[in-house]
């Protein structure tokens, strides 16, 4: 038998806690929409997380707003002011807005 124990674990080394500590799970599904948007983005981009940073930011903001994690400045979590969420529907609205604004002003 190896020195690591029956299941291969090293019994002499103490486990290291997570850097950010423990946070509650979202049992009430308060941030499900943000989570689903992020996972859908990952799926559509072939798991390229960089392309889904805006969704990740919205998810973390949701968790902080609902006290599911400690409130932190987003810059401490690797986000900047440039990481702004623009959904395809908002982008289409921006493209259509100038034309509809000119019609409304007449």
Biopython code that builds the backbone (N, CA, C, O; Angstrom):
import numpy as np
from Bio.PDB.StructureBuilder import StructureBuilder

atoms = [
    (1, "UNK", "N", (0.835, -1.171, 0.000)),
    (1, "UNK", "CA", (0.000, 0.000, 0.000)),
    (1, "UNK", "C", (0.881, 1.235, 0.000)),
    (1, "UNK", "O", (1.933, 1.240, 0.639)),
    (2, "UNK", "N", (0.476, 2.278, -0.700)),
    (2, "UNK", "CA", (1.300, 3.480, -0.797)),
    (2, "UNK", "C", (1.183, 4.312, 0.472)),
    (2, "UNK", "O", (0.280, 4.100, 1.282)),
    (3, "UNK", "N", (2.090, 5.247, 0.638)),
    (3, "UNK", "CA", (2.112, 6.112, 1.821)),
    (3, "UNK", "C", (0.975, 7.130, 1.793)),
    (3, "UNK", "O", (0.714, 7.785, 2.801)),
    (4, "UNK", "N", (0.305, 7.269, 0.669)),
    (4, "UNK", "CA", (-0.747, 8.275, 0.528)),
    (4, "UNK", "C", (-2.092, 7.855, 1.063)),
    (4, "UNK", "O", (-2.996, 8.689, 1.127)),
    (5, "UNK", "N", (-2.271, 6.634, 1.445)),
    (5, "UNK", "CA", (-3.552, 6.180, 1.971)),
    (5, "UNK", "C", (-4.271, 5.294, 0.975)),
    (5, "UNK", "O", (-3.820, 5.104, -0.155)),
    (6, "UNK", "N", (-5.395, 4.758, 1.412)),
    (6, "UNK", "CA", (-6.138, 3.799, 0.612)),
    (6, "UNK", "C", (-6.687, 4.404, -0.681)),
    (6, "UNK", "O", (-6.799, 3.705, -1.688)),
    (7, "UNK", "N", (-7.027, 5.682, -0.666)),
    (7, "UNK", "CA", (-7.626, 6.304, -1.849)),
    (7, "UNK", "C", (-6.665, 7.244, -2.568)),
    (7, "UNK", "O", (-7.087, 8.057, -3.390)),
    (8, "UNK", "N", (-5.402, 7.136, -2.264)),
    (8, "UNK", "CA", (-4.393, 7.911, -2.968)),
    (8, "UNK", "C", (-4.190, 9.322, -2.442)),
    (8, "UNK", "O", (-3.367, 10.059, -2.985)),
    (9, "UNK", "N", (-4.900, 9.715, -1.420)),
    (9, "UNK", "CA", (-4.753, 11.059, -0.866)),
    (9, "UNK", "C", (-3.537, 11.160, 0.039)),
    (9, "UNK", "O", (-3.189, 10.189, 0.711)),
    (10, "UNK", "N", (-2.901, 12.287, 0.068)),
    (10, "UNK", "CA", (-1.755, 12.505, 0.939)),
    (10, "UNK", "C", (-2.268, 12.976, 2.294)),
    (10, "UNK", "O", (-2.719, 14.114, 2.424)),
    (11, "UNK", "N", (-2.205, 12.127, 3.284)),
    (11, "UNK", "CA", (-2.787, 12.437, 4.591)),
    (11, "UNK", "C", (-1.927, 13.403, 5.400)),
    (11, "UNK", "O", (-2.379, 13.874, 6.443)),
    (12, "UNK", "N", (-0.745, 13.709, 4.979)),
    (12, "UNK", "CA", (0.129, 14.615, 5.725)),
    (12, "UNK", "C", (-0.038, 16.081, 5.327)),
    (12, "UNK", "O", (0.447, 16.969, 6.030)),
    (13, "UNK", "N", (-0.714, 16.344, 4.213)),
    (13, "UNK", "CA", (-0.858, 17.710, 3.717)),
    (13, "UNK", "C", (-2.243, 18.232, 4.082)),
    (13, "UNK", "O", (-3.249, 17.556, 3.863)),
    (14, "UNK", "N", (-2.288, 19.442, 4.640)),
    (14, "UNK", "CA", (-3.568, 20.042, 5.004)),
    (14, "UNK", "C", (-4.208, 20.683, 3.774)),
    (14, "UNK", "O", (-3.509, 21.274, 2.951)),
    (15, "UNK", "N", (-5.512, 20.571, 3.645)),
    (15, "UNK", "CA", (-6.199, 21.208, 2.508)),
    (15, "UNK", "C", (-6.143, 22.730, 2.631)),
    (15, "UNK", "O", (-6.132, 23.282, 3.731)),
    (16, "UNK", "N", (-6.109, 23.385, 1.490)),
    (16, "UNK", "CA", (-6.055, 24.850, 1.453)),
    (16, "UNK", "C", (-7.450, 25.374, 1.131)),
    (16, "UNK", "O", (-8.053, 24.940, 0.150)),
    (17, "UNK", "N", (-7.982, 26.309, 1.943)),
    (17, "UNK", "CA", (-9.322, 26.835, 1.654)),
    (17, "UNK", "C", (-9.316, 27.697, 0.396)),
    (17, "UNK", "O", (-8.265, 28.201, 0.000)),
    (18, "UNK", "N", (-10.465, 27.872, -0.231)),
    (18, "UNK", "CA", (-10.535, 28.722, -1.418)),
    (18, "UNK", "C", (-10.114, 30.155, -1.090)),
    (18, "UNK", "O", (-10.292, 30.625, 0.033)),
    (19, "UNK", "N", (-9.559, 30.830, -2.076)),
    (19, "UNK", "CA", (-9.058, 32.190, -1.870)),
    (19, "UNK", "C", (-10.151, 33.148, -1.430)),
    (19, "UNK", "O", (-9.920, 33.971, -0.544)),
    (20, "UNK", "N", (-11.322, 33.067, -2.018)),
    (20, "UNK", "CA", (-12.415, 33.994, -1.721)),
    (20, "UNK", "C", (-13.312, 33.510, -0.592)),
    (20, "UNK", "O", (-14.242, 34.222, -0.215)),
    (21, "UNK", "N", (-13.071, 32.346, -0.049)),
    (21, "UNK", "CA", (-13.890, 31.850, 1.034)),
    (21, "UNK", "C", (-15.143, 31.147, 0.555)),
    (21, "UNK", "O", (-15.311, 30.889, -0.637)),
    (22, "UNK", "N", (-16.013, 30.843, 1.490)),
    (22, "UNK", "CA", (-17.247, 30.125, 1.196)),
    (22, "UNK", "C", (-18.348, 31.133, 0.894)),
    (22, "UNK", "O", (-18.422, 32.181, 1.535)),
    (23, "UNK", "N", (-19.188, 30.831, -0.060)),
    (23, "UNK", "CA", (-20.330, 31.691, -0.366)),
    (23, "UNK", "C", (-21.554, 30.813, -0.551)),
    (23, "UNK", "O", (-21.441, 29.666, -0.982)),
    (24, "UNK", "N", (-22.741, 31.357, -0.223)),
    (24, "UNK", "CA", (-23.953, 30.541, -0.330)),
    (24, "UNK", "C", (-24.314, 30.196, -1.760)),
    (24, "UNK", "O", (-24.068, 30.969, -2.686)),
    (25, "UNK", "N", (-24.901, 29.024, -1.923)),
    (25, "UNK", "CA", (-25.415, 28.633, -3.226)),
    (25, "UNK", "C", (-26.715, 29.382, -3.488)),
    (25, "UNK", "O", (-27.367, 29.853, -2.555)),
    (26, "UNK", "N", (-27.080, 29.488, -4.728)),
    (26, "UNK", "CA", (-28.281, 30.218, -5.130)),
    (26, "UNK", "C", (-29.482, 29.261, -5.088)),
    (26, "UNK", "O", (-30.026, 28.892, -6.129)),
    (27, "UNK", "N", (-29.886, 28.864, -3.874)),
    (27, "UNK", "CA", (-30.979, 27.900, -3.717)),
    (27, "UNK", "C", (-32.309, 28.434, -4.237)),
    (27, "UNK", "O", (-33.153, 27.654, -4.678)),
    (28, "UNK", "N", (-32.510, 29.747, -4.193)),
    (28, "UNK", "CA", (-33.773, 30.344, -4.634)),
    (28, "UNK", "C", (-33.747, 30.717, -6.114)),
    (28, "UNK", "O", (-34.711, 31.278, -6.635)),
    (29, "UNK", "N", (-32.652, 30.407, -6.782)),
    (29, "UNK", "CA", (-32.506, 30.638, -8.228)),
    (29, "UNK", "C", (-32.691, 32.126, -8.585)),
    (29, "UNK", "O", (-33.306, 32.460, -9.597)),
    (30, "UNK", "N", (-32.150, 33.002, -7.740)),
    (30, "UNK", "CA", (-32.291, 34.437, -7.956)),
    (30, "UNK", "C", (-31.493, 34.936, -9.155)),
    (30, "UNK", "O", (-31.851, 35.944, -9.765)),
    (31, "UNK", "N", (-30.425, 34.242, -9.492)),
    (31, "UNK", "CA", (-29.568, 34.678, -10.599)),
    (31, "UNK", "C", (-29.556, 33.662, -11.739)),
    (31, "UNK", "O", (-28.586, 33.580, -12.493)),
    (32, "UNK", "N", (-30.622, 32.899, -11.863)),
    (32, "UNK", "CA", (-30.696, 31.872, -12.911)),
    (32, "UNK", "C", (-30.632, 32.465, -14.318)),
    (32, "UNK", "O", (-29.965, 31.908, -15.191)),
    (33, "UNK", "N", (-31.310, 33.573, -14.548)),
    (33, "UNK", "CA", (-31.321, 34.173, -15.877)),
    (33, "UNK", "C", (-29.903, 34.565, -16.299)),
    (33, "UNK", "O", (-29.486, 34.289, -17.424)),
    (34, "UNK", "N", (-29.170, 35.207, -15.395)),
    (34, "UNK", "CA", (-27.794, 35.610, -15.699)),
    (34, "UNK", "C", (-26.910, 34.395, -15.930)),
    (34, "UNK", "O", (-26.066, 34.390, -16.825)),
    (35, "UNK", "N", (-27.111, 33.360, -15.113)),
    (35, "UNK", "CA", (-26.322, 32.133, -15.259)),
    (35, "UNK", "C", (-26.609, 31.469, -16.605)),
    (35, "UNK", "O", (-25.690, 31.037, -17.301)),
    (36, "UNK", "N", (-27.891, 31.394, -16.966)),
    (36, "UNK", "CA", (-28.264, 30.766, -18.235)),
    (36, "UNK", "C", (-27.740, 31.552, -19.427)),
    (36, "UNK", "O", (-27.311, 30.961, -20.418)),
    (37, "UNK", "N", (-27.769, 32.888, -19.340)),
    (37, "UNK", "CA", (-27.215, 33.715, -20.415)),
    (37, "UNK", "C", (-25.728, 33.444, -20.592)),
    (37, "UNK", "O", (-25.238, 33.322, -21.714)),
    (38, "UNK", "N", (-25.014, 33.351, -19.471)),
    (38, "UNK", "CA", (-23.573, 33.091, -19.519)),
    (38, "UNK", "C", (-23.293, 31.713, -20.119)),
    (38, "UNK", "O", (-22.433, 31.575, -20.990)),
    (39, "UNK", "N", (-24.013, 30.701, -19.657)),
    (39, "UNK", "CA", (-23.796, 29.345, -20.177)),
    (39, "UNK", "C", (-24.168, 29.241, -21.651)),
    (39, "UNK", "O", (-23.505, 28.530, -22.406)),
    (40, "UNK", "N", (-25.222, 29.941, -22.069)),
    (40, "UNK", "CA", (-25.595, 29.944, -23.486)),
    (40, "UNK", "C", (-24.514, 30.609, -24.327)),
    (40, "UNK", "O", (-24.214, 30.161, -25.434)),
    (41, "UNK", "N", (-23.935, 31.674, -23.798)),
    (41, "UNK", "CA", (-22.840, 32.351, -24.505)),
    (41, "UNK", "C", (-21.647, 31.415, -24.648)),
    (41, "UNK", "O", (-21.053, 31.320, -25.721)),
    (42, "UNK", "N", (-21.298, 30.724, -23.564)),
    (42, "UNK", "CA", (-20.182, 29.773, -23.637)),
    (42, "UNK", "C", (-20.439, 28.698, -24.683)),
    (42, "UNK", "O", (-19.543, 28.321, -25.439)),
    (43, "UNK", "N", (-21.668, 28.214, -24.714)),
    (43, "UNK", "CA", (-22.013, 27.163, -25.676)),
    (43, "UNK", "C", (-21.924, 27.682, -27.110)),
    (43, "UNK", "O", (-21.419, 26.992, -27.995)),
    (44, "UNK", "N", (-22.416, 28.902, -27.334)),
    (44, "UNK", "CA", (-22.433, 29.437, -28.697)),
    (44, "UNK", "C", (-21.053, 29.860, -29.193)),
    (44, "UNK", "O", (-20.828, 29.937, -30.401)),
    (45, "UNK", "N", (-20.126, 30.134, -28.268)),
    (45, "UNK", "CA", (-18.783, 30.566, -28.674)),
    (45, "UNK", "C", (-17.758, 29.440, -28.581)),
    (45, "UNK", "O", (-16.561, 29.673, -28.750)),
    (46, "UNK", "N", (-18.218, 28.234, -28.316)),
    (46, "UNK", "CA", (-17.274, 27.123, -28.204)),
    (46, "UNK", "C", (-16.420, 27.226, -26.956)),
    (46, "UNK", "O", (-15.228, 26.919, -26.988)),
    (47, "UNK", "N", (-17.025, 27.659, -25.849)),
    (47, "UNK", "CA", (-16.366, 27.774, -24.536)),
    (47, "UNK", "C", (-15.235, 28.794, -24.519)),
    (47, "UNK", "O", (-14.274, 28.638, -23.765)),
    (48, "UNK", "N", (-15.336, 29.825, -25.333)),
    (48, "UNK", "CA", (-14.352, 30.910, -25.307)),
    (48, "UNK", "C", (-14.832, 31.957, -24.309)),
    (48, "UNK", "O", (-15.587, 32.865, -24.656)),
    (49, "UNK", "N", (-14.384, 31.817, -23.068)),
    (49, "UNK", "CA", (-14.899, 32.644, -21.974)),
    (49, "UNK", "C", (-14.635, 34.132, -22.161)),
    (49, "UNK", "O", (-15.397, 34.958, -21.659)),
    (50, "UNK", "N", (-13.590, 34.484, -22.860)),
    (50, "UNK", "CA", (-13.272, 35.904, -23.077)),
    (50, "UNK", "C", (-14.416, 36.615, -23.811)),
    (50, "UNK", "O", (-14.690, 37.787, -23.555)),
    (51, "UNK", "N", (-15.073, 35.903, -24.715)),
    (51, "UNK", "CA", (-16.179, 36.508, -25.463)),
    (51, "UNK", "C", (-17.439, 36.652, -24.612)),
    (51, "UNK", "O", (-18.389, 37.322, -25.018)),
    (52, "UNK", "N", (-17.449, 36.031, -23.443)),
    (52, "UNK", "CA", (-18.634, 36.044, -22.575)),
    (52, "UNK", "C", (-18.403, 36.824, -21.282)),
    (52, "UNK", "O", (-19.156, 36.668, -20.320)),
    (53, "UNK", "N", (-17.381, 37.652, -21.254)),
    (53, "UNK", "CA", (-17.056, 38.397, -20.029)),
    (53, "UNK", "C", (-18.212, 39.264, -19.541)),
    (53, "UNK", "O", (-18.412, 39.389, -18.333)),
    (54, "UNK", "N", (-18.967, 39.859, -20.439)),
    (54, "UNK", "CA", (-20.065, 40.734, -20.036)),
    (54, "UNK", "C", (-21.111, 39.940, -19.255)),
    (54, "UNK", "O", (-21.663, 40.432, -18.270)),
    (55, "UNK", "N", (-21.383, 38.708, -19.701)),
    (55, "UNK", "CA", (-22.366, 37.879, -19.023)),
    (55, "UNK", "C", (-21.842, 37.429, -17.661)),
    (55, "UNK", "O", (-22.596, 37.345, -16.692)),
    (56, "UNK", "N", (-20.559, 37.144, -17.598)),
    (56, "UNK", "CA", (-19.943, 36.764, -16.337)),
    (56, "UNK", "C", (-20.035, 37.920, -15.342)),
    (56, "UNK", "O", (-20.329, 37.716, -14.164)),
    (57, "UNK", "N", (-19.783, 39.121, -15.826)),
    (57, "UNK", "CA", (-19.859, 40.311, -14.972)),
    (57, "UNK", "C", (-21.281, 40.508, -14.443)),
    (57, "UNK", "O", (-21.470, 40.788, -13.260)),
    (58, "UNK", "N", (-22.280, 40.362, -15.318)),
    (58, "UNK", "CA", (-23.670, 40.513, -14.886)),
    (58, "UNK", "C", (-24.044, 39.459, -13.844)),
    (58, "UNK", "O", (-24.780, 39.751, -12.901)),
    (59, "UNK", "N", (-23.545, 38.251, -14.012)),
    (59, "UNK", "CA", (-23.830, 37.183, -13.057)),
    (59, "UNK", "C", (-23.237, 37.514, -11.688)),
    (59, "UNK", "O", (-23.905, 37.373, -10.664)),
    (60, "UNK", "N", (-21.995, 37.949, -11.680)),
    (60, "UNK", "CA", (-21.359, 38.294, -10.409)),
    (60, "UNK", "C", (-22.051, 39.486, -9.749)),
    (60, "UNK", "O", (-22.226, 39.507, -8.531)),
    (61, "UNK", "N", (-22.445, 40.480, -10.554)),
    (61, "UNK", "CA", (-23.170, 41.630, -10.009)),
    (61, "UNK", "C", (-24.492, 41.179, -9.380)),
    (61, "UNK", "O", (-24.870, 41.664, -8.314)),
    (62, "UNK", "N", (-25.183, 40.267, -10.028)),
    (62, "UNK", "CA", (-26.437, 39.728, -9.502)),
    (62, "UNK", "C", (-26.193, 39.063, -8.149)),
    (62, "UNK", "O", (-26.940, 39.293, -7.198)),
    (63, "UNK", "N", (-25.166, 38.254, -8.064)),
    (63, "UNK", "CA", (-24.860, 37.564, -6.804)),
    (63, "UNK", "C", (-24.532, 38.552, -5.695)),
    (63, "UNK", "O", (-24.937, 38.358, -4.548)),
    (64, "UNK", "N", (-23.809, 39.600, -6.025)),
    (64, "UNK", "CA", (-23.461, 40.594, -5.014)),
    (64, "UNK", "C", (-24.695, 41.370, -4.558)),
    (64, "UNK", "O", (-24.856, 41.632, -3.366)),
    (65, "UNK", "N", (-25.565, 41.739, -5.495)),
    (65, "UNK", "CA", (-26.785, 42.477, -5.158)),
    (65, "UNK", "C", (-27.686, 41.680, -4.230)),
    (65, "UNK", "O", (-28.400, 42.263, -3.414)),
    (66, "UNK", "N", (-27.666, 40.366, -4.339)),
    (66, "UNK", "CA", (-28.553, 39.516, -3.544)),
    (66, "UNK", "C", (-27.826, 38.868, -2.358)),
    (66, "UNK", "O", (-28.323, 37.912, -1.762)),
    (67, "UNK", "N", (-26.656, 39.396, -2.029)),
    (67, "UNK", "CA", (-25.851, 38.920, -0.897)),
    (67, "UNK", "C", (-25.518, 37.436, -0.978)),
    (67, "UNK", "O", (-25.457, 36.746, 0.039)),
    (68, "UNK", "N", (-25.305, 36.957, -2.193)),
    (68, "UNK", "CA", (-24.865, 35.578, -2.389)),
    (68, "UNK", "C", (-23.345, 35.489, -2.458)),
    (68, "UNK", "O", (-22.778, 34.398, -2.514)),
    (69, "UNK", "N", (-22.702, 36.634, -2.452)),
    (69, "UNK", "CA", (-21.250, 36.703, -2.353)),
    (69, "UNK", "C", (-20.896, 38.082, -1.813)),
    (69, "UNK", "O", (-21.717, 38.998, -1.858)),
    (70, "UNK", "N", (-19.691, 38.231, -1.308)),
    (70, "UNK", "CA", (-19.256, 39.509, -0.748)),
    (70, "UNK", "C", (-19.188, 40.567, -1.841)),
    (70, "UNK", "O", (-18.760, 40.290, -2.961)),
    (71, "UNK", "N", (-19.614, 41.782, -1.505)),
    (71, "UNK", "CA", (-19.540, 42.880, -2.469)),
    (71, "UNK", "C", (-18.089, 43.299, -2.639)),
    (71, "UNK", "O", (-17.368, 43.521, -1.667)),
    (72, "UNK", "N", (-17.682, 43.400, -3.892)),
    (72, "UNK", "CA", (-16.326, 43.791, -4.242)),
    (72, "UNK", "C", (-16.384, 44.702, -5.449)),
    (72, "UNK", "O", (-17.324, 44.646, -6.242)),
    (73, "UNK", "N", (-15.387, 45.529, -5.580)),
    (73, "UNK", "CA", (-15.276, 46.335, -6.783)),
    (73, "UNK", "C", (-14.973, 45.393, -7.945)),
    (73, "UNK", "O", (-14.151, 44.485, -7.826)),
    (74, "UNK", "N", (-15.648, 45.624, -9.070)),
    (74, "UNK", "CA", (-15.472, 44.726, -10.214)),
    (74, "UNK", "C", (-14.033, 44.725, -10.732)),
    (74, "UNK", "O", (-13.591, 43.743, -11.330)),
    (75, "UNK", "N", (-13.307, 45.809, -10.508)),
    (75, "UNK", "CA", (-11.910, 45.841, -10.949)),
    (75, "UNK", "C", (-11.067, 44.834, -10.170)),
    (75, "UNK", "O", (-10.062, 44.340, -10.682)),
    (76, "UNK", "N", (-11.470, 44.526, -8.936)),
    (76, "UNK", "CA", (-10.762, 43.517, -8.143)),
    (76, "UNK", "C", (-11.012, 42.113, -8.678)),
    (76, "UNK", "O", (-10.253, 41.185, -8.399)),
    (77, "UNK", "N", (-12.079, 41.970, -9.444)),
    (77, "UNK", "CA", (-12.414, 40.667, -10.022)),
    (77, "UNK", "C", (-11.973, 40.548, -11.476)),
    (77, "UNK", "O", (-12.317, 39.582, -12.157)),
    (78, "UNK", "N", (-11.217, 41.522, -11.946)),
    (78, "UNK", "CA", (-10.653, 41.448, -13.293)),
    (78, "UNK", "C", (-11.466, 42.132, -14.371)),
    (78, "UNK", "O", (-11.201, 41.935, -15.557)),
    (79, "UNK", "N", (-12.460, 42.939, -13.985)),
    (79, "UNK", "CA", (-13.298, 43.637, -14.957)),
    (79, "UNK", "C", (-12.953, 45.120, -14.972)),
    (79, "UNK", "O", (-12.460, 45.671, -13.988)),
    (80, "UNK", "N", (-13.224, 45.753, -16.109)),
    (80, "UNK", "CA", (-13.006, 47.192, -16.227)),
    (80, "UNK", "C", (-14.296, 47.862, -16.673)),
    (80, "UNK", "O", (-15.293, 47.185, -16.925)),
    (81, "UNK", "N", (-14.285, 49.182, -16.772)),
    (81, "UNK", "CA", (-15.460, 49.920, -17.242)),
    (81, "UNK", "C", (-15.784, 49.586, -18.694)),
    (81, "UNK", "O", (-16.906, 49.806, -19.149)),
    (82, "UNK", "N", (-14.808, 49.059, -19.416)),
    (82, "UNK", "CA", (-15.008, 48.716, -20.829)),
    (82, "UNK", "C", (-15.864, 47.466, -20.992)),
    (82, "UNK", "O", (-16.427, 47.223, -22.059)),
    (83, "UNK", "N", (-15.956, 46.668, -19.913)),
    (83, "UNK", "CA", (-16.740, 45.434, -19.965)),
    (83, "UNK", "C", (-18.212, 45.766, -19.751)),
    (83, "UNK", "O", (-18.745, 45.579, -18.657)),
    (84, "UNK", "N", (-18.860, 46.255, -20.792)),
    (84, "UNK", "CA", (-20.262, 46.653, -20.732)),
    (84, "UNK", "C", (-21.073, 45.663, -21.538)),
    (84, "UNK", "O", (-20.659, 45.235, -22.616)),
    (85, "UNK", "N", (-22.219, 45.305, -21.017)),
    (85, "UNK", "CA", (-23.075, 44.331, -21.680)),
    (85, "UNK", "C", (-23.904, 45.000, -22.762)),
    (85, "UNK", "O", (-24.670, 45.921, -22.481)),
    (86, "UNK", "N", (-23.756, 44.543, -23.990)),
    (86, "UNK", "CA", (-24.601, 44.987, -25.098)),
    (86, "UNK", "C", (-25.135, 43.727, -25.761)),
    (86, "UNK", "O", (-24.400, 42.997, -26.426)),
    (87, "UNK", "N", (-26.423, 43.484, -25.570)),
    (87, "UNK", "CA", (-27.032, 42.285, -26.146)),
    (87, "UNK", "C", (-27.342, 42.538, -27.616)),
    (87, "UNK", "O", (-27.426, 43.695, -28.029)),
    (88, "UNK", "N", (-27.512, 41.499, -28.411)),
    (88, "UNK", "CA", (-27.851, 41.681, -29.825)),
    (88, "UNK", "C", (-29.133, 42.497, -30.010)),
    (88, "UNK", "O", (-29.218, 43.298, -30.942)),
    (89, "UNK", "N", (-30.128, 42.310, -29.143)),
    (89, "UNK", "CA", (-31.366, 43.078, -29.287)),
    (89, "UNK", "C", (-31.121, 44.560, -29.012)),
    (89, "UNK", "O", (-31.723, 45.414, -29.662)),
    (90, "UNK", "N", (-30.235, 44.879, -28.048)),
    (90, "UNK", "CA", (-29.892, 46.279, -27.791)),
    (90, "UNK", "C", (-29.117, 46.865, -28.971)),
    (90, "UNK", "O", (-29.308, 48.024, -29.340)),
    (91, "UNK", "N", (-28.245, 46.053, -29.553)),
    (91, "UNK", "CA", (-27.475, 46.510, -30.710)),
    (91, "UNK", "C", (-28.406, 46.826, -31.871)),
    (91, "UNK", "O", (-28.242, 47.850, -32.535)),
    (92, "UNK", "N", (-29.389, 45.952, -32.125)),
    (92, "UNK", "CA", (-30.374, 46.205, -33.178)),
    (92, "UNK", "C", (-31.181, 47.451, -32.878)),
    (92, "UNK", "O", (-31.492, 48.225, -33.783)),
    (93, "UNK", "N", (-31.523, 47.652, -31.615)),
    (93, "UNK", "CA", (-32.282, 48.834, -31.224)),
    (93, "UNK", "C", (-31.473, 50.108, -31.487)),
    (93, "UNK", "O", (-32.009, 51.118, -31.943)),
    (94, "UNK", "N", (-30.169, 50.038, -31.189)),
    (94, "UNK", "CA", (-29.302, 51.196, -31.443)),
    (94, "UNK", "C", (-29.268, 51.517, -32.933)),
    (94, "UNK", "O", (-29.276, 52.682, -33.330)),
    (95, "UNK", "N", (-29.228, 50.463, -33.754)),
    (95, "UNK", "CA", (-29.167, 50.676, -35.196)),
    (95, "UNK", "C", (-30.482, 51.265, -35.710)),
    (95, "UNK", "O", (-30.476, 52.055, -36.654)),
    (96, "UNK", "N", (-31.595, 50.891, -35.105)),
    (96, "UNK", "CA", (-32.895, 51.360, -35.555)),
    (96, "UNK", "C", (-33.297, 52.682, -34.918)),
    (96, "UNK", "O", (-34.149, 53.383, -35.463)),
    (97, "UNK", "N", (-32.712, 53.045, -33.784)),
    (97, "UNK", "CA", (-33.108, 54.233, -33.042)),
    (97, "UNK", "C", (-33.020, 55.533, -33.835)),
    (97, "UNK", "O", (-33.991, 56.290, -33.829)),
    (98, "UNK", "N", (-31.922, 55.835, -34.514)),
    (98, "UNK", "CA", (-31.850, 57.110, -35.222)),
    (98, "UNK", "C", (-32.967, 57.286, -36.251)),
    (98, "UNK", "O", (-33.501, 58.386, -36.393)),
    (99, "UNK", "N", (-33.321, 56.241, -36.955)),
    (99, "UNK", "CA", (-34.378, 56.337, -37.957)),
    (99, "UNK", "C", (-35.726, 56.560, -37.274)),
    (99, "UNK", "O", (-36.532, 57.370, -37.732)),
    (100, "UNK", "N", (-35.967, 55.839, -36.178)),
    (100, "UNK", "CA", (-37.256, 56.000, -35.493)),
    (100, "UNK", "C", (-37.323, 57.343, -34.788)),
    (100, "UNK", "O", (-38.409, 57.906, -34.649)),
    (101, "UNK", "N", (-36.176, 57.880, -34.333)),
    (101, "UNK", "CA", (-36.163, 59.201, -33.703)),
    (101, "UNK", "C", (-36.538, 60.283, -34.682)),
    (101, "UNK", "O", (-37.253, 61.221, -34.329)),
    (102, "UNK", "N", (-36.062, 60.167, -35.919)),
    (102, "UNK", "CA", (-36.361, 61.187, -36.928)),
    (102, "UNK", "C", (-37.834, 61.154, -37.325)),
    (102, "UNK", "O", (-38.413, 62.192, -37.645)),
    (103, "UNK", "N", (-38.456, 59.944, -37.305)),
    (103, "UNK", "CA", (-39.871, 59.817, -37.624)),
    (103, "UNK", "C", (-40.738, 60.437, -36.517)),
    (103, "UNK", "O", (-41.755, 61.078, -36.780)),
    (104, "UNK", "N", (-40.286, 60.219, -35.243)),
    (104, "UNK", "CA", (-41.035, 60.723, -34.123)),
    (104, "UNK", "C", (-40.994, 62.244, -34.044)),
    (104, "UNK", "O", (-41.963, 62.856, -33.597)),
    (105, "UNK", "N", (-39.909, 62.861, -34.461)),
    (105, "UNK", "CA", (-39.757, 64.300, -34.338)),
    (105, "UNK", "C", (-40.559, 65.061, -35.399)),
    (105, "UNK", "O", (-40.740, 66.272, -35.271)),
    (106, "UNK", "N", (-41.048, 64.374, -36.453)),
    (106, "UNK", "CA", (-41.795, 65.034, -37.519)),
    (106, "UNK", "C", (-43.220, 65.298, -37.130)),
    (106, "UNK", "O", (-43.983, 65.851, -37.922)),
]
sb = StructureBuilder()
sb.init_structure("model")
sb.init_model(0)
sb.init_chain("A")
sb.init_seg("    ")
for serial, (resi, resn, name, xyz) in enumerate(atoms, 1):
    if name == "N":
        sb.init_residue(resn, " ", resi, " ")
    sb.init_atom(name, np.array(xyz, "f"), 0.0, 1.0, " ", f" {name:<3s}", serial, name[0])
structure = sb.get_structure()
